[in-house]
């Protein structure tokens, strides 16, 4: 039996649909019953018979920090996809990020070892990759620099990776994927789905940086292929295409039939924006929307290479522009 953590998230939900469609025996962890509706919405993008797909999954309510409940979820499991994570770039969420991403992953790795799991697939992020020195592209061998000005999210995802590699040294077979920005339909209130919602409301500005994009279908297809392959103890960058933020945000607007952003948000405006956002947070207690690290990222050019995964699995990525328009159409239908 296969265990999927983070089953109510974007990657987890799309992965579950694909696994069940492949006639796999699947168990999934969830924390909140409310978020189970997100899974049905995602399944509804693929089939009208989403209830039967949903009900074929063995759903277990557990938290990756709750070891007794997690131990029960591991009974009769042979393979694990660890998709659960907390995503935030807010500095004051650092302790929670460490708790969920590092300690939670350590719990998964320890239970994989103690239950003699055959293989673990861990969903990391391109945030854990370093900056290129003698290369134009960032890839699997680009060295992480702990002294760099890394975001709290990147630090904790890197720490989680270290737990996975520690597991590999203790005999656990693992594969790690480092996806870019994952585009997919069905969850619109947070994550990348919320970008379509924001685009629909209207965006005035674009930024000067670049972004690595990939569809959720590519991510889940590659995860399954890696788990079925003989490949172990390797990591793979998953970025289909490198886009400018201008092209990305304007294509988002096109996909939901709204006006394209035409103004460049220069670095000084982003600097002012995150300062004002910090002040608003301090005065009202509302969550941060634009942190210093996000502002820097929006104005930074980075290009990623996925040649390793394309060669290893002879894989061709889905066209990103086509995918954005397809997702946008689904958003307009479901909104």
FIGUZA-826501 format. One record per residue (C-alpha): residue number from 1; residue in three letters; x, y, z. Coordinates in Angstrom, 2 decimals. Each point is the difference from the previous one (the first is absolute). Layout:
N
NUM;ALA;X;Y;Z
...
END
This chain:
335
1;UNK;0.00;0.00;0.00
2;UNK;1.12;3.56;-0.77
3;UNK;-0.12;2.80;2.57
4;UNK;-0.36;3.65;-1.09
5;UNK;0.54;2.82;2.50
6;UNK;-1.43;3.41;-0.79
7;UNK;-2.84;-1.63;-1.91
8;UNK;-2.21;3.10;0.11
9;UNK;2.60;2.29;-1.59
10;UNK;0.42;0.72;-3.70
11;UNK;2.72;-2.57;-0.69
12;UNK;-1.48;-2.57;2.40
13;UNK;-3.52;0.18;-1.45
14;UNK;1.13;-0.27;-3.63
15;UNK;2.39;-2.80;0.96
16;UNK;-2.80;-1.92;1.72
17;UNK;-2.19;0.17;-3.07
18;UNK;2.80;-1.30;-2.21
19;UNK;0.91;-2.82;2.39
20;UNK;-3.60;-1.19;0.37
21;UNK;-0.49;0.24;-3.77
22;UNK;3.02;-2.31;-0.30
23;UNK;-1.86;-2.50;2.25
24;UNK;2.39;0.51;2.90
25;UNK;-1.06;-0.75;3.57
26;UNK;0.32;3.37;1.73
27;UNK;-0.24;1.45;3.50
28;UNK;0.09;3.77;0.52
29;UNK;0.54;2.16;3.06
30;UNK;-2.13;3.05;0.64
31;UNK;-0.21;2.46;2.90
32;UNK;-3.20;1.94;-0.68
33;UNK;-3.29;-1.44;-1.27
34;UNK;-0.73;3.39;-1.56
35;UNK;2.93;-0.42;-2.38
36;UNK;-1.29;-3.34;-1.24
37;UNK;-2.38;2.02;-2.19
38;UNK;3.07;1.36;-1.83
39;UNK;0.86;-3.56;-1.01
40;UNK;-3.46;-0.57;-1.48
41;UNK;0.29;3.27;-1.93
42;UNK;3.35;-1.11;-1.43
43;UNK;-1.40;-3.42;-0.91
44;UNK;-2.94;1.75;-1.67
45;UNK;2.43;1.52;-2.50
46;UNK;0.71;-3.50;-1.27
47;UNK;-3.31;-1.87;0.36
48;UNK;-3.65;0.40;0.89
49;UNK;0.27;-3.19;2.06
50;UNK;2.26;1.63;2.57
51;UNK;-1.84;-1.47;3.01
52;UNK;0.92;-3.59;-0.86
53;UNK;3.66;0.99;-0.49
54;UNK;-0.04;1.89;3.30
55;UNK;-1.66;-2.86;1.90
56;UNK;2.50;-2.56;-1.31
57;UNK;2.73;1.75;2.01
58;UNK;0.66;-1.09;3.58
59;UNK;-0.18;3.39;1.75
60;UNK;1.74;0.29;3.38
61;UNK;-0.17;3.10;2.17
62;UNK;3.51;0.62;1.29
63;UNK;2.65;2.66;0.38
64;UNK;3.62;-0.58;-0.97
65;UNK;0.92;1.31;3.47
66;UNK;-2.29;-2.52;1.73
67;UNK;2.17;-3.11;0.11
68;UNK;-2.60;-2.42;1.45
69;UNK;-2.59;0.92;-2.67
70;UNK;2.70;-0.01;-2.67
71;UNK;1.17;-3.45;1.11
72;UNK;-3.52;-1.35;-0.52
73;UNK;-0.04;1.50;-3.51
74;UNK;3.19;-1.92;-0.86
75;UNK;-1.51;-3.44;0.62
76;UNK;0.33;-2.19;-3.15
77;UNK;1.64;2.84;-1.97
78;UNK;2.75;-0.82;-2.53
79;UNK;0.58;3.34;-1.79
80;UNK;-0.32;3.61;1.20
81;UNK;-0.49;3.31;-1.81
82;UNK;0.74;2.81;2.46
83;UNK;-1.77;3.10;-1.36
84;UNK;-1.02;1.64;3.28
85;UNK;1.67;3.32;0.84
86;UNK;-0.68;3.42;1.43
87;UNK;0.63;2.78;-2.52
88;UNK;0.68;3.49;1.31
89;UNK;2.61;2.71;-0.50
90;UNK;-0.99;1.87;3.15
91;UNK;2.96;0.24;2.42
92;UNK;-2.25;-0.31;3.05
93;UNK;-1.17;-3.42;-1.24
94;UNK;3.53;-1.42;0.21
95;UNK;-0.63;-2.22;3.04
96;UNK;-3.14;-1.47;-1.55
97;UNK;1.84;-0.52;-3.29
98;UNK;2.79;-1.85;1.78
99;UNK;-2.48;-2.09;1.96
100;UNK;-2.03;-1.06;-3.05
101;UNK;2.62;-0.20;-2.72
102;UNK;3.03;-1.31;1.88
103;UNK;-1.39;-1.86;3.01
104;UNK;-2.98;-1.29;-1.99
105;UNK;2.27;-1.31;-2.75
106;UNK;2.29;-1.60;2.59
107;UNK;-3.05;-1.84;1.37
108;UNK;-0.89;-1.26;-3.48
109;UNK;3.58;-1.13;-0.66
110;UNK;0.26;-1.77;3.37
111;UNK;-3.26;-1.86;-0.55
112;UNK;1.10;-0.94;-3.52
113;UNK;3.16;-1.54;1.45
114;UNK;-1.74;-1.78;2.88
115;UNK;-2.70;-1.38;-2.33
116;UNK;2.51;-1.08;-2.69
117;UNK;-1.66;2.16;-2.65
118;UNK;1.25;-0.90;-3.47
119;UNK;0.25;3.56;-1.33
120;UNK;-0.73;3.59;1.02
121;UNK;-0.67;2.90;-2.38
122;UNK;0.45;3.40;1.60
123;UNK;-1.39;3.20;-1.54
124;UNK;2.51;2.76;0.70
125;UNK;0.35;3.31;-1.86
126;UNK;2.33;1.97;-2.24
127;UNK;0.26;2.31;3.04
128;UNK;2.61;-2.41;1.39
129;UNK;2.33;0.42;-2.98
130;UNK;2.94;2.35;0.11
131;UNK;1.13;2.74;-2.36
132;UNK;2.07;-0.91;-3.08
133;UNK;3.63;1.12;-0.03
134;UNK;1.40;-1.16;-3.33
135;UNK;-3.26;-0.91;-1.71
136;UNK;-3.01;1.78;-1.47
137;UNK;-2.43;-2.61;1.32
138;UNK;-0.80;-1.31;3.45
139;UNK;-0.13;-3.78;0.19
140;UNK;0.42;-2.92;2.41
141;UNK;3.70;0.68;0.66
142;UNK;-0.39;3.71;0.76
143;UNK;1.29;0.28;3.57
144;UNK;-2.20;1.34;2.79
145;UNK;1.67;2.81;1.94
146;UNK;-1.14;0.12;3.65
147;UNK;1.59;3.45;0.34
148;UNK;-2.17;1.45;-2.75
149;UNK;-3.06;2.15;0.73
150;UNK;-2.35;-2.99;-0.15
151;UNK;-3.72;0.19;0.79
152;UNK;-1.41;-1.80;3.05
153;UNK;-1.89;-2.32;-2.35
154;UNK;3.16;-0.90;-1.93
155;UNK;1.94;-0.63;3.21
156;UNK;-2.60;-2.43;1.35
157;UNK;-0.50;-1.82;-3.30
158;UNK;3.77;-0.43;-0.25
159;UNK;-0.02;-1.36;3.56
160;UNK;-2.74;-2.42;-1.01
161;UNK;2.11;-1.18;-2.94
162;UNK;2.83;-0.70;2.43
163;UNK;-2.33;-2.30;1.93
164;UNK;-0.83;-1.87;-3.21
165;UNK;3.68;-0.39;-0.89
166;UNK;0.67;-1.15;3.56
167;UNK;-2.61;-2.70;-0.61
168;UNK;1.78;-1.06;-3.18
169;UNK;3.20;-0.44;1.99
170;UNK;-1.90;-2.26;2.39
171;UNK;-1.14;-2.28;-2.83
172;UNK;-3.22;1.63;-1.21
173;UNK;-0.36;0.30;-3.78
174;UNK;-1.07;3.55;-0.88
175;UNK;-0.60;2.35;-2.91
176;UNK;-0.31;3.76;0.43
177;UNK;-1.71;2.37;-2.41
178;UNK;0.59;3.77;-0.03
179;UNK;-2.92;1.54;-1.89
180;UNK;-0.31;3.64;-1.01
181;UNK;-3.31;1.84;0.20
182;UNK;-2.61;-2.74;-0.43
183;UNK;-3.04;0.90;-2.10
184;UNK;-3.22;-1.92;0.44
185;UNK;-3.76;0.36;0.31
186;UNK;-2.45;-0.66;2.81
187;UNK;1.33;1.89;3.02
188;UNK;-0.52;3.72;-0.46
189;UNK;0.24;1.58;3.46
190;UNK;3.69;-0.61;0.64
191;UNK;3.16;-1.12;-1.77
192;UNK;0.42;0.59;-3.70
193;UNK;-3.75;-0.36;-0.56
194;UNK;-0.45;3.31;1.80
195;UNK;2.08;1.67;-2.74
196;UNK;-2.83;-0.64;-2.45
197;UNK;-2.40;1.52;2.49
198;UNK;2.19;3.08;0.41
199;UNK;0.43;0.30;-3.77
200;UNK;-3.77;-0.13;-0.42
201;UNK;-0.40;2.89;2.44
202;UNK;2.58;1.94;-2.01
203;UNK;3.76;0.50;0.15
204;UNK;1.57;3.39;-0.76
205;UNK;3.69;-0.85;0.33
206;UNK;2.49;-2.60;-1.12
207;UNK;3.57;-0.40;1.29
208;UNK;3.41;-0.33;-1.65
209;UNK;0.91;-3.48;1.25
210;UNK;-0.44;-3.49;-1.43
211;UNK;-1.85;-3.08;1.22
212;UNK;0.33;-3.75;-0.58
213;UNK;-3.36;-1.59;-0.87
214;UNK;-1.37;-3.54;-0.28
215;UNK;-3.47;-1.58;-0.08
216;UNK;-1.20;-2.13;2.90
217;UNK;-0.72;-2.84;-2.47
218;UNK;3.69;-0.02;-1.01
219;UNK;1.08;-0.03;3.64
220;UNK;-2.22;-2.91;1.01
221;UNK;0.73;-2.00;-3.16
222;UNK;3.74;0.35;0.61
223;UNK;-0.33;-0.88;3.69
224;UNK;-1.80;-3.23;-0.85
225;UNK;2.49;-0.82;-2.76
226;UNK;2.93;0.54;2.37
227;UNK;-1.59;-2.21;2.66
228;UNK;-0.53;-2.80;-2.53
229;UNK;3.53;0.33;-1.38
230;UNK;3.24;-1.51;1.29
231;UNK;1.26;3.53;0.77
232;UNK;0.81;0.54;3.69
233;UNK;1.71;2.64;2.12
234;UNK;-0.16;2.67;-2.71
235;UNK;-1.58;3.46;-0.22
236;UNK;-1.62;1.58;-3.04
237;UNK;-0.82;3.61;-0.87
238;UNK;-3.50;0.21;-1.48
239;UNK;-0.38;3.19;-2.04
240;UNK;-1.63;-0.21;-3.41
241;UNK;0.67;3.58;-1.10
242;UNK;1.65;3.18;1.30
243;UNK;-2.23;3.06;-0.50
244;UNK;0.25;3.69;0.77
245;UNK;-2.52;1.16;2.57
246;UNK;-1.33;2.40;-2.63
247;UNK;-0.88;-2.85;-2.36
248;UNK;-1.34;-2.13;2.85
249;UNK;-2.30;2.64;1.50
250;UNK;-1.21;1.19;-3.39
251;UNK;-0.81;-3.59;-1.05
252;UNK;-1.83;-0.52;3.29
253;UNK;-2.12;3.06;-0.79
254;UNK;-0.71;-1.30;-3.50
255;UNK;-1.10;-3.37;1.39
256;UNK;-2.71;1.58;2.18
257;UNK;-1.05;2.64;-2.54
258;UNK;1.26;3.06;1.88
259;UNK;2.22;2.93;-0.89
260;UNK;3.73;-0.72;-0.10
261;UNK;2.32;1.77;2.47
262;UNK;2.00;2.59;-1.94
263;UNK;2.03;1.81;2.67
264;UNK;3.40;-1.13;1.26
265;UNK;0.31;-0.10;3.78
266;UNK;3.56;1.23;0.41
267;UNK;2.28;-1.12;2.82
268;UNK;-0.62;3.14;2.07
269;UNK;-3.76;-0.60;-0.19
270;UNK;0.41;-3.60;1.15
271;UNK;2.26;1.21;2.83
272;UNK;-2.64;2.51;1.07
273;UNK;-2.69;-2.65;-0.36
274;UNK;1.54;-2.52;2.35
275;UNK;0.80;2.73;2.52
276;UNK;-3.63;1.15;0.02
277;UNK;-1.18;-3.60;0.18
278;UNK;2.22;-0.54;3.07
279;UNK;-1.43;3.11;1.63
280;UNK;-3.57;-1.10;-0.73
281;UNK;0.76;-3.38;1.55
282;UNK;1.40;1.63;3.15
283;UNK;-2.97;2.35;0.37
284;UNK;-2.84;-2.39;-0.88
285;UNK;1.44;-3.49;0.51
286;UNK;-1.07;-1.01;-3.52
287;UNK;2.13;-2.57;-1.83
288;UNK;2.84;1.23;-2.18
289;UNK;-0.70;0.16;-3.73
290;UNK;3.32;1.41;-1.21
291;UNK;3.12;-0.87;1.98
292;UNK;3.54;1.16;-0.72
293;UNK;0.93;-3.37;-1.48
294;UNK;-3.06;-0.09;-2.26
295;UNK;0.80;3.54;-1.21
296;UNK;3.58;-1.00;-0.79
297;UNK;-1.16;-3.15;-1.80
298;UNK;-2.48;1.94;-2.15
299;UNK;2.83;2.19;-1.29
300;UNK;2.65;-2.75;-0.41
301;UNK;0.82;-1.89;-3.18
302;UNK;0.54;-3.73;0.52
303;UNK;-0.03;-2.72;-2.62
304;UNK;-0.37;-3.69;0.82
305;UNK;1.02;-3.08;-1.97
306;UNK;-1.97;-3.28;0.04
307;UNK;2.26;-1.84;-2.43
308;UNK;0.70;-2.70;2.59
309;UNK;-3.63;-1.15;0.32
310;UNK;-0.64;0.36;-3.74
311;UNK;2.97;-2.26;-0.73
312;UNK;-0.66;-2.48;2.81
313;UNK;-3.63;-0.63;-0.97
314;UNK;0.00;1.17;-3.64
315;UNK;-2.73;2.48;0.94
316;UNK;-1.52;2.99;-1.76
317;UNK;-1.76;2.62;2.11
318;UNK;-3.47;1.33;-0.69
319;UNK;-0.11;3.43;-1.67
320;UNK;-0.37;2.55;2.81
321;UNK;-1.93;2.64;-1.97
322;UNK;-2.60;-2.55;-1.03
323;UNK;-0.26;-1.20;3.59
324;UNK;-0.53;3.52;1.38
325;UNK;-2.88;0.58;-2.42
326;UNK;-1.55;-3.36;0.89
327;UNK;0.23;0.75;3.72
328;UNK;-1.36;3.49;-0.52
329;UNK;-3.02;-1.43;-1.83
330;UNK;-0.64;-2.40;2.89
331;UNK;0.26;2.87;2.47
332;UNK;-2.63;2.00;-1.88
333;UNK;-2.23;-3.08;-0.10
334;UNK;0.37;-0.79;3.73
335;UNK;0.15;3.54;1.42
END
